[in-house]
């Protein structure tokens, strides 16, 4: 997935929201060319489903950076596009 336009950005948001709605523990892998983004969805006992973003390079998969677990509300705030 390449984010070249606003529609691509919205498609990424829809993919993440779909993961929340399915309410399953699963991973989604997005190929970014020379790297990958892994979305890890975890169903919590209390508080619903959360997602964690992990980025790694294909040629060095042991070098990873990860976010904290984010709620659906956190994702909605992250994807707000400010008005001009």
N, C-alpha and C positions, 0 to 999 in steps of 0.2 A: 504494500500500500504506500503510495506516495501522496503526500499532502501538498497539492499544487493549487488548490482552490478552496473556497468556502464550502463547497459541496463535499469535498474530500474530508474536510474537518468535521462536517456534520455526519458523514458516514462513519467515521471513527467513534463519534459520540453515540450513534445508534447501536454500533457493535457493543460498546460498553454497557449501555442501558439494557440491551437484550440479555447480556450476561447476568445482570441483576434480576431480571424478570424470570429467568430460567431457574434461579435459586439452586444451582448445583455447584459442587466443588469441581472446578475444571480450569484448564489453561487454554488461552488463545495465543497463537504465535503469529506475529506479523513480520513478514520479510521486508526489511528496509534496505535491501541491496547488500552492502557490506556489513550490516548489523541486523539485529532482530530485537523486537519489542515483545516481551512476554506479559500477558495480562493474566494474573492469577486470581481467580474468583474463589472466595472461601465463605461458606455459609456459617455464620456465627450462631452460637447457642442463644445469645441475647443480642438484639440489635440488627438482625437481618444479614444481608450479604455484603461483603467488602471486596475491594479489588486492590491489587498491588501491581505497579508497573515495574518491570525489570528490563534493563537495556544491556545487551552484550554484543560484542563484535564477533563475527563468525570466525575470523582467524585467531581469536583469543577468547574462547568462551568462558574462561575462568575469571576474566576481568569483567565484573558485573557491578552495576549500580542499580539500586532499588529504592522505590518510594516506600513510605509507610502505607499501611492499609487504609484505604479511603472508602467512605460511605457513599451512597448514591447522592446524598446532599452535597458532599464535597465535590463530586464529579459535576453536578449541576453548576456549582459555583465556578469550577475550573473552566467550563465551556461557555461561560457568558461572554458574548461579544459586545464590547462597549459601543455605544452610539457615538457617531462623530459630532 
